[in-house]
């Protein structure tokens, strides 16, 4: 078993089940380094996922409103598309497509007659 520890980084070379158990014992006895970093990484992952879910909520709401042909959903989609223009290249391309489709006069009348 070979473990190199430098600057808070572990490199483990795996060579079998017995060695894996020895490695786990060694890491458990070497302090709470892995537990502390695991907590921080989980916290960052959960916070990042929550932020992404929170920021995508208007897009999901706009999508459901578009499926029901609501006029406010079309307006919300245009607002969200305007905010997504900065996410080059996909956000820009999808925003341009959204503007072309939802600003079309036929689409506007479709949403006004169905709502």
C-alpha positions as a printed Julia matrix, in Angstrom:
115×3 Matrix{Float64}:
   0.0    0.0     0.0
   1.31   3.38   -1.01
  -0.15   6.64    0.24
   1.36   9.99   -0.65
   0.18  12.95    1.36
   1.23  16.42    0.32
  -0.64  19.68    0.55
  -3.84  18.0     1.75
  -4.03  15.68   -1.26
  -4.16  11.88   -1.04
  -3.11   9.56   -3.84
  -4.0    5.93   -3.14
  -2.81   3.03   -5.27
  -5.35   0.21   -4.9
  -3.99  -3.36   -4.83
  -6.73  -5.54   -3.34
  -9.45  -5.96   -0.73
  -7.1   -6.37    2.25
  -5.13  -3.35    1.22
  -8.36  -1.36    0.81
  -9.34  -2.14    4.41
  -5.84  -1.19    5.59
  -6.14   2.08    3.67
  -9.5    2.83    5.28
  -8.03   2.18    8.73
  -5.05   4.4     7.97
  -7.22   7.24    6.72
  -9.57   6.91    9.7
  -6.66   7.03   12.13
  -4.99   9.99   10.4
  -7.5   12.51   11.75
 -10.66  14.03   10.46
  -9.24  15.52    7.29
 -11.46  13.49    4.97
 -14.54  14.03    7.13
 -14.04  17.81    7.24
 -13.51  18.14    3.51
 -16.42  15.8     2.85
 -18.66  18.1     4.85
 -17.46  21.17    2.94
 -17.82  19.49   -0.43
 -21.34  18.29    0.4
 -22.27  21.77    1.6
 -20.99  23.37   -1.6
 -22.76  20.75   -3.74
 -26.09  21.17   -1.95
 -25.85  24.98   -2.0
 -24.91  24.97   -5.69
 -27.73  22.6    -6.56
 -30.19  24.68   -4.57
 -29.03  27.84   -6.33
 -29.41  26.25   -9.75
 -32.89  24.95   -8.84
 -33.9   28.39   -7.55
 -32.62  30.17  -10.67
 -34.33  27.71  -13.02
 -37.71  28.03  -11.31
 -38.91  30.94  -13.53
 -38.01  28.93  -16.63
 -40.02  25.93  -15.43
 -43.01  28.12  -14.57
 -42.8   29.81  -17.98
 -42.64  26.41  -19.68
 -45.82  25.19  -17.99
 -47.56  28.46  -18.83
 -46.51  28.11  -22.48
 -47.96  24.61  -22.59
 -51.32  26.07  -21.47
 -51.04  29.01  -23.94
 -51.1   31.66  -21.22
 -50.2   35.19  -22.34
 -48.24  35.87  -19.13
 -46.19  32.74  -19.83
 -45.15  34.16  -23.2
 -44.07  37.41  -21.53
 -42.24  35.56  -18.75
 -40.46  33.45  -21.38
 -39.31  36.6   -23.16
 -37.98  38.03  -19.9
 -36.16  34.8   -19.07
 -34.75  34.66  -22.61
 -33.45  38.22  -22.22
 -31.64  37.16  -19.05
 -30.23  34.02  -20.68
 -28.64  35.86  -23.62
 -25.38  36.18  -21.66
 -24.87  32.4   -21.44
 -22.94  32.08  -24.7
 -23.31  30.02  -26.95
 -26.35  27.93  -25.96
 -28.2   30.59  -23.98
 -27.68  33.09  -26.76
 -28.89  30.72  -29.48
 -31.95  29.59  -27.51
 -32.78  33.18  -26.57
 -32.66  34.29  -30.19
 -34.9   31.38  -31.14
 -37.29  32.29  -28.32
 -37.44  35.91  -29.51
 -38.06  34.87  -33.12
 -40.86  32.47  -32.22
 -42.6   34.32  -29.38
 -42.43  37.8   -30.95
 -44.03  36.54  -34.15
 -47.45  38.14  -34.73
 -49.1   34.77  -35.39
 -47.77  33.42  -32.09
 -48.92  36.52  -30.22
 -52.45  36.19  -31.6
 -52.45  32.47  -30.8
 -51.67  33.21  -27.15
 -54.22  36.02  -26.97
 -57.04  33.91  -28.4
 -56.31  30.82  -26.27
 -55.99  32.6   -22.91
